[in-house]
Amino acid sequence: MYKKTLFILVIAIVISVILISINENQFDEANWKNDPLTRYTMAKDIVENELLIGESKSDVLLRLGEAKTSNLEGKDHLIYPLGKAPSFFESKDESLIIIFDNDTVSKVIHSKEN
């Protein structure tokens, strides 16, 4: 009985890892612009590989398209909605927040909202 339970647990973990890795893609400008519902799959690549750091605001707008209107005050920024990633649990709306200093990208944040 113990071996059977352990086997099922290992299989569940392997399936989970495979599903997670399938849902992560490298950034592709055409897919980003043409299929907004799959943007969440590219967000990790953009953040971890710092693909936008150092780019000008106009370059970001050319690569990613128009951003969502934001009422946040403070730093100059753009917000791109990523949608909801598939999840076994209740998923949250995700956004990519790009912060600028002197018209240059200084930080990119992958935000998960309630």
C-alpha positions as CSV (number, residue, x, y, z in Angstrom):
1,M,0.0,0.0,0.0
2,Y,2.8,2.4,0.9
3,K,4.7,1.8,-2.4
4,K,1.5,2.4,-4.4
5,T,0.8,5.7,-2.6
6,L,4.4,6.8,-3.1
7,F,4.3,5.8,-6.8
8,I,1.1,7.9,-7.3
9,L,2.7,10.9,-5.5
10,V,5.8,10.7,-7.7
11,I,3.7,10.5,-10.9
12,A,1.6,13.5,-9.7
13,I,4.8,15.5,-9.1
14,V,6.3,14.6,-12.5
15,I,3.0,15.6,-14.3
16,S,2.9,18.9,-12.4
17,V,6.5,19.8,-13.4
18,I,5.8,18.9,-17.0
19,L,2.6,21.1,-17.1
20,I,4.5,24.0,-15.5
21,S,7.4,23.8,-18.0
22,I,5.0,23.5,-20.9
23,N,3.4,26.8,-19.9
24,E,6.6,28.8,-19.9
25,N,7.9,30.1,-23.3
26,Q,10.6,32.3,-24.5
27,F,9.5,35.8,-25.3
28,D,8.3,36.1,-28.9
29,E,7.2,39.6,-30.1
30,A,4.7,38.4,-32.6
31,N,3.0,36.0,-30.1
32,W,3.0,38.8,-27.5
33,K,1.1,41.1,-29.8
34,N,-1.1,38.6,-31.5
35,D,-2.1,36.4,-28.7
36,P,-2.6,38.4,-25.4
37,L,-4.1,35.4,-23.6
38,T,-0.8,33.6,-23.6
39,R,1.4,36.5,-22.5
40,Y,1.7,34.9,-19.0
41,T,3.8,32.1,-20.6
42,M,6.5,34.7,-21.7
43,A,6.6,36.9,-18.5
44,K,9.2,34.7,-16.7
45,D,11.6,35.0,-19.7
46,I,11.2,38.7,-19.9
47,V,11.8,39.2,-16.1
48,E,14.6,36.6,-15.5
49,N,16.6,37.4,-18.6
50,E,16.1,41.2,-18.2
51,L,15.1,41.5,-21.8
52,L,13.8,45.0,-21.4
53,I,16.3,46.5,-19.0
54,G,18.0,49.5,-20.5
55,E,15.5,50.0,-23.4
56,S,13.8,53.3,-24.0
57,K,10.0,53.7,-23.5
58,S,9.5,54.1,-27.2
59,D,11.4,50.8,-27.9
60,V,9.2,49.0,-25.3
61,L,6.1,50.3,-26.9
62,L,7.3,49.1,-30.3
63,R,8.1,45.6,-29.0
64,L,5.1,45.1,-26.7
65,G,2.5,47.4,-28.2
66,E,0.2,49.7,-26.3
67,A,0.0,49.3,-22.5
68,K,-3.1,49.3,-20.2
69,T,-4.1,52.7,-18.9
70,S,-2.9,53.0,-15.3
71,N,-4.0,55.4,-12.5
72,L,-1.0,54.6,-10.3
73,E,1.0,57.7,-9.4
74,G,4.7,58.0,-8.8
75,K,7.3,56.4,-11.1
76,D,6.9,56.5,-14.8
77,H,5.6,53.0,-15.8
78,L,3.7,50.8,-18.2
79,I,1.4,47.9,-17.3
80,Y,0.6,45.0,-19.6
81,P,-2.1,42.6,-18.5
82,L,-1.0,38.9,-18.8
83,G,-4.4,37.3,-18.1
84,K,-4.7,34.2,-15.8
85,A,-2.4,31.3,-16.0
86,P,-4.1,27.8,-15.8
87,S,-4.0,26.5,-12.3
88,F,-5.3,23.7,-10.1
89,F,-6.3,26.4,-7.7
90,E,-8.0,29.7,-8.2
91,S,-5.7,31.7,-10.5
92,K,-5.0,35.4,-10.1
93,D,-4.8,38.2,-12.7
94,E,-1.2,38.8,-13.7
95,S,0.4,41.9,-15.0
96,L,3.9,42.9,-16.3
97,I,4.9,46.2,-14.8
98,I,7.7,48.1,-16.5
99,I,9.3,50.9,-14.5
100,F,11.3,53.7,-16.1
101,D,14.0,56.1,-14.8
102,N,14.9,58.9,-17.3
103,D,12.9,57.2,-20.1
104,T,14.9,53.9,-19.7
105,V,13.6,50.6,-18.3
106,S,15.1,50.2,-14.8
107,K,12.9,47.4,-13.4
108,V,10.3,44.8,-14.7
109,I,7.9,43.2,-12.2
110,H,5.7,40.2,-12.8
111,S,2.7,41.0,-10.5
112,K,0.0,38.6,-9.4
113,E,-3.1,40.4,-8.2
114,N,-6.0,39.1,-6.1
